[in-house]
Amino acid sequence: MTQLPARIKGGEITASPGAAQVVPALIADAGEQAGWRYVEFFTANIRNPNTRRAYARACSRFFAWCEDRGLMLTTIRPFDVAAWVEGLQEHHSAPGVKQQLAAVRMLFDWLITGQVVPTNPASAVRGPKHVVKTGKTPVLEGMEWRKLIDAIPTGTVRDLRDRALIATLTYSFARIGAAVKMKIEDLRPKGAGWQIRLHEKGGKDHTMPCHHALAETLHAYIAAAGIAEDRKGFLFRTSRGHAATVLSEQPMSQPDAWRMIRRRAAAAGIMAPIGNHSFRATGITAYLANGGALEHAQEMAAHESPRTTKLYDRTKERLTQDEVERIRL
């Protein structure tokens, strides 16, 4: 391994002189251009920090594997990549293997356009077959969801914030990343009702009508917090200390939201391992179970493909259980 004047750590990148980044020896041995191209793959090509972390780990593992076998960057063949994939399957799930293969394949494409290597040895290698028809995210039934909400008191601004965040995730099908980035101005009047704007991944803004129950919950929280005039301020803010009566100006993070949900679930006696994403799945399932159209659910959830939306639909699980109970002996 050698060092390059750039650093990739925890999904954050610093490209300044003197900041050390460990680059695989196979890349460094191919010259300075190859080294910089490797770093730029993560800095210029991948903007999502979560994807960046995952791809950085995958590429590091692959090149460490190659180094152990005495390979050079220009001598890596499809056979080698296939052997690496076979080894991964012993300890990783099919989705994990496919993601790591995708990272290596994308990196080699990047190296090709940078004229570092002539071909992509990963392009012809197929990952393990993996077909998913139903998601694994825990979903709450309507009565369980109401039990959770009713168990959250309304005595403090933190209580009202938590109720509002859970309602936002459920009624708007929002991803947690989009919800915690919302500003006060993202709740706007439209005609006789309201609409919300979500800043989704990929820099996309997604606007949809606001469910009347969500609007009531949000307005109760905003009024109690006294933040209605701070239009540019974050909507869901942290609240430090035990009093739970004062909000900071800082937004909640995804881990903050997860801890809150786990705490509220435990207090409500809900043992299912629900998390941030459970409410998106709960909302979509409830919508489809009540006769909602799949194409509308897809639009509301800002999914590129209806197949993704179907992963959140657990109505078939309920139907299957009902049918099984018909077996009477």
BATI-774443 format. One line per field, with one value per residue (C-alpha): residue in three letters; x, y, z; residue number from 1. Coordinates in steps of 0.1 Angstrom, whole numbers, plus 5000, padded with zeros to 4 digits. Layout:
<rs>
res <- c(ALA|...) $
xx <- c(X|...) $
yy <- c(Y|...) $
zz <- c(Z|...) $
n <- c(NUM|...) $
</rs>
This chain:
<rs>
res <- c(MET|THR|GLN|LEU|PRO|ALA|ARG|ILE|LYS|GLY|GLY|GLU|ILE|THR|ALA|SER|PRO|GLY|ALA|ALA|GLN|VAL|VAL|PRO|ALA|LEU|ILE|ALA|ASP|ALA|GLY|GLU|GLN|ALA|GLY|TRP|ARG|TYR|VAL|GLU|PHE|PHE|THR|ALA|ASN|ILE|ARG|ASN|PRO|ASN|THR|ARG|ARG|ALA|TYR|ALA|ARG|ALA|CYS|SER|ARG|PHE|PHE|ALA|TRP|CYS|GLU|ASP|ARG|GLY|LEU|MET|LEU|THR|THR|ILE|ARG|PRO|PHE|ASP|VAL|ALA|ALA|TRP|VAL|GLU|GLY|LEU|GLN|GLU|HIS|HIS|SER|ALA|PRO|GLY|VAL|LYS|GLN|GLN|LEU|ALA|ALA|VAL|ARG|MET|LEU|PHE|ASP|TRP|LEU|ILE|THR|GLY|GLN|VAL|VAL|PRO|THR|ASN|PRO|ALA|SER|ALA|VAL|ARG|GLY|PRO|LYS|HIS|VAL|VAL|LYS|THR|GLY|LYS|THR|PRO|VAL|LEU|GLU|GLY|MET|GLU|TRP|ARG|LYS|LEU|ILE|ASP|ALA|ILE|PRO|THR|GLY|THR|VAL|ARG|ASP|LEU|ARG|ASP|ARG|ALA|LEU|ILE|ALA|THR|LEU|THR|TYR|SER|PHE|ALA|ARG|ILE|GLY|ALA|ALA|VAL|LYS|MET|LYS|ILE|GLU|ASP|LEU|ARG|PRO|LYS|GLY|ALA|GLY|TRP|GLN|ILE|ARG|LEU|HIS|GLU|LYS|GLY|GLY|LYS|ASP|HIS|THR|MET|PRO|CYS|HIS|HIS|ALA|LEU|ALA|GLU|THR|LEU|HIS|ALA|TYR|ILE|ALA|ALA|ALA|GLY|ILE|ALA|GLU|ASP|ARG|LYS|GLY|PHE|LEU|PHE|ARG|THR|SER|ARG|GLY|HIS|ALA|ALA|THR|VAL|LEU|SER|GLU|GLN|PRO|MET|SER|GLN|PRO|ASP|ALA|TRP|ARG|MET|ILE|ARG|ARG|ARG|ALA|ALA|ALA|ALA|GLY|ILE|MET|ALA|PRO|ILE|GLY|ASN|HIS|SER|PHE|ARG|ALA|THR|GLY|ILE|THR|ALA|TYR|LEU|ALA|ASN|GLY|GLY|ALA|LEU|GLU|HIS|ALA|GLN|GLU|MET|ALA|ALA|HIS|GLU|SER|PRO|ARG|THR|THR|LYS|LEU|TYR|ASP|ARG|THR|LYS|GLU|ARG|LEU|THR|GLN|ASP|GLU|VAL|GLU|ARG|ILE|ARG|LEU) $
xx <- c(5000|5012|4999|4983|4975|4938|4917|4885|4871|4836|4822|4838|4866|4894|4917|4944|4982|4994|4962|4972|4950|4959|4956|4958|4993|4980|4966|4997|5021|5002|5014|5002|4975|4960|4962|4944|4918|4911|4906|4885|4862|4849|4852|4838|4817|4799|4779|4759|4780|4764|4771|4807|4814|4800|4819|4851|4850|4842|4870|4895|4885|4888|4923|4935|4924|4942|4974|4974|4975|5003|4981|4988|4961|4967|4967|4934|4911|4874|4884|4900|4869|4847|4869|4866|4828|4827|4847|4824|4794|4807|4804|4781|4744|4736|4726|4759|4779|4760|4767|4804|4806|4788|4813|4843|4826|4820|4855|4870|4847|4860|4896|4889|4876|4907|4929|4944|4933|4921|4893|4870|4875|4843|4820|4813|4811|4776|4767|4746|4710|4688|4651|4631|4594|4586|4607|4620|4613|4590|4555|4529|4493|4469|4461|4497|4505|4477|4489|4523|4510|4486|4514|4533|4521|4515|4529|4562|4574|4596|4566|4548|4579|4581|4545|4549|4580|4563|4532|4553|4571|4538|4514|4539|4559|4590|4625|4640|4668|4643|4622|4650|4661|4627|4624|4594|4588|4584|4549|4529|4492|4475|4439|4418|4446|4483|4512|4547|4580|4606|4642|4648|4681|4697|4689|4653|4624|4592|4560|4527|4494|4495|4471|4447|4458|4495|4487|4470|4499|4525|4507|4503|4540|4550|4527|4540|4576|4571|4590|4564|4582|4615|4607|4643|4649|4648|4614|4625|4651|4671|4660|4688|4684|4656|4632|4623|4608|4635|4645|4679|4684|4701|4682|4677|4700|4689|4704|4685|4653|4661|4668|4636|4615|4630|4624|4588|4581|4594|4573|4542|4550|4558|4584|4588|4622|4608|4630|4629|4619|4591|4567|4572|4564|4534|4520|4523|4508|4479|4473|4473|4452|4425|4422|4450|4465|4501|4510|4499|4518|4548|4545|4538|4569|4591|4601|4616|4601|4568|4587|4603|4570|4557|4584|4566|4532|4525|4488|4496|4511|4477|4458|4480|4475|4437|4437|4458|4433|4407|4424|4401|4404) $
yy <- c(5000|5035|5070|5097|5133|5127|5111|5090|5083|5077|5088|5122|5132|5157|5163|5186|5183|5164|5144|5108|5083|5046|5035|4999|4990|4977|5011|5030|5008|5018|5054|5087|5091|5058|5068|5101|5084|5060|5088|5108|5078|5084|5122|5132|5102|5092|5119|5098|5093|5059|5046|5060|5042|5009|5011|5021|4990|4968|4981|4979|4943|4934|4949|4934|4900|4906|4917|4885|4866|4886|4902|4935|4960|4952|4914|4911|4889|4880|4847|4864|4886|4855|4837|4867|4867|4829|4835|4864|4842|4821|4849|4875|4875|4877|4914|4922|4903|4920|4954|4947|4935|4966|4988|4970|4971|5008|5015|4997|5017|5048|5037|5029|5064|5078|5057|5038|5003|4991|4968|4960|4925|4927|4936|4900|4885|4878|4881|4855|4853|4872|4878|4898|4900|4911|4935|4926|4959|4954|4968|4978|4969|4999|4991|4987|5021|5038|5021|5036|5071|5070|5060|5092|5120|5155|5173|5186|5199|5169|5146|5166|5165|5128|5124|5147|5129|5095|5109|5124|5092|5073|5096|5110|5078|5099|5085|5094|5113|5135|5140|5152|5177|5193|5231|5249|5264|5228|5228|5251|5259|5248|5257|5244|5221|5218|5202|5192|5192|5165|5168|5132|5115|5125|5161|5157|5177|5158|5176|5159|5168|5167|5142|5161|5141|5149|5186|5187|5169|5192|5224|5214|5207|5239|5261|5245|5249|5286|5281|5291|5323|5306|5296|5286|5267|5229|5214|5184|5197|5182|5187|5181|5175|5159|5188|5183|5218|5235|5228|5236|5249|5217|5191|5155|5130|5095|5079|5104|5094|5056|5059|5079|5053|5024|5042|5050|5015|5000|5024|5013|4976|4970|4943|4942|4956|4986|5015|5046|5028|5009|5038|5043|5006|5009|5038|5022|4989|5007|5027|4997|4977|5004|5002|5026|5022|5009|5036|5063|5047|5046|5083|5092|5072|5087|5053|5049|5015|4999|4968|4988|4999|4964|4954|4976|4960|4934|4930|4896|4884|4892|4874|4843|4841|4844|4816|4793|4797|4781|4748|4734|4698) $
zz <- c(5000|4994|5002|4980|4989|4995|5022|5020|5054|5067|5033|5035|5011|5016|4986|5001|5002|5032|5039|5036|5018|5015|4979|4969|4957|4924|4917|4930|4910|4878|4883|4897|4871|4882|4918|4912|4890|4919|4943|4919|4914|4950|4950|4916|4905|4937|4956|4980|5012|5020|4985|4987|5020|5007|4973|4990|5012|4983|4961|4990|4996|4959|4955|4987|4974|4941|4960|4980|4947|4932|4905|4888|4877|4840|4845|4863|4841|4842|4857|4887|4893|4891|4916|4939|4936|4944|4975|4986|4985|5013|5038|5022|5011|4974|4975|4993|4967|4938|4953|4957|4921|4909|4928|4911|4877|4880|4891|4862|4838|4854|4850|4813|4806|4824|4801|4830|4818|4783|4794|4822|4836|4857|4829|4818|4853|4866|4902|4921|4911|4936|4931|4957|4955|4991|5012|5046|5063|5094|5087|5114|5111|5114|5151|5160|5143|5162|5194|5189|5182|5211|5234|5226|5249|5238|5269|5254|5221|5218|5220|5194|5172|5174|5165|5136|5122|5124|5107|5080|5073|5072|5053|5028|5022|5028|5031|5064|5047|5030|5061|5083|5056|5055|5062|5077|5042|5028|5043|5021|5016|4983|4977|5006|5018|5022|5003|5014|4995|5000|4990|4978|4970|4938|4943|4933|4948|4953|4961|4970|4987|5025|5042|5065|5095|5088|5083|5117|5134|5118|5126|5162|5165|5147|5168|5201|5190|5179|5147|5122|5112|5107|5072|5063|5095|5098|5106|5127|5152|5180|5216|5241|5278|5299|5299|5262|5261|5240|5204|5189|5154|5143|5123|5136|5120|5108|5139|5161|5144|5147|5184|5189|5171|5190|5223|5214|5202|5235|5255|5234|5240|5203|5200|5162|5152|5134|5123|5101|5070|5086|5083|5046|5042|5065|5046|5012|5025|5041|5009|4986|5011|5009|4971|4962|4927|4924|4898|4922|4951|4929|4922|4958|4969|4942|4930|4895|4891|4902|4911|4939|4952|4952|4977|5002|4996|5023|5015|4999|5032|5049|5022|5024|5062|5058|5032|5054|5083|5061|5068|5094|5105) $
n <- c(1|2|3|4|5|6|7|8|9|10|11|12|13|14|15|16|17|18|19|20|21|22|23|24|25|26|27|28|29|30|31|32|33|34|35|36|37|38|39|40|41|42|43|44|45|46|47|48|49|50|51|52|53|54|55|56|57|58|59|60|61|62|63|64|65|66|67|68|69|70|71|72|73|74|75|76|77|78|79|80|81|82|83|84|85|86|87|88|89|90|91|92|93|94|95|96|97|98|99|100|101|102|103|104|105|106|107|108|109|110|111|112|113|114|115|116|117|118|119|120|121|122|123|124|125|126|127|128|129|130|131|132|133|134|135|136|137|138|139|140|141|142|143|144|145|146|147|148|149|150|151|152|153|154|155|156|157|158|159|160|161|162|163|164|165|166|167|168|169|170|171|172|173|174|175|176|177|178|179|180|181|182|183|184|185|186|187|188|189|190|191|192|193|194|195|196|197|198|199|200|201|202|203|204|205|206|207|208|209|210|211|212|213|214|215|216|217|218|219|220|221|222|223|224|225|226|227|228|229|230|231|232|233|234|235|236|237|238|239|240|241|242|243|244|245|246|247|248|249|250|251|252|253|254|255|256|257|258|259|260|261|262|263|264|265|266|267|268|269|270|271|272|273|274|275|276|277|278|279|280|281|282|283|284|285|286|287|288|289|290|291|292|293|294|295|296|297|298|299|300|301|302|303|304|305|306|307|308|309|310|311|312|313|314|315|316|317|318|319|320|321|322|323|324|325|326|327|328|329) $
</rs>
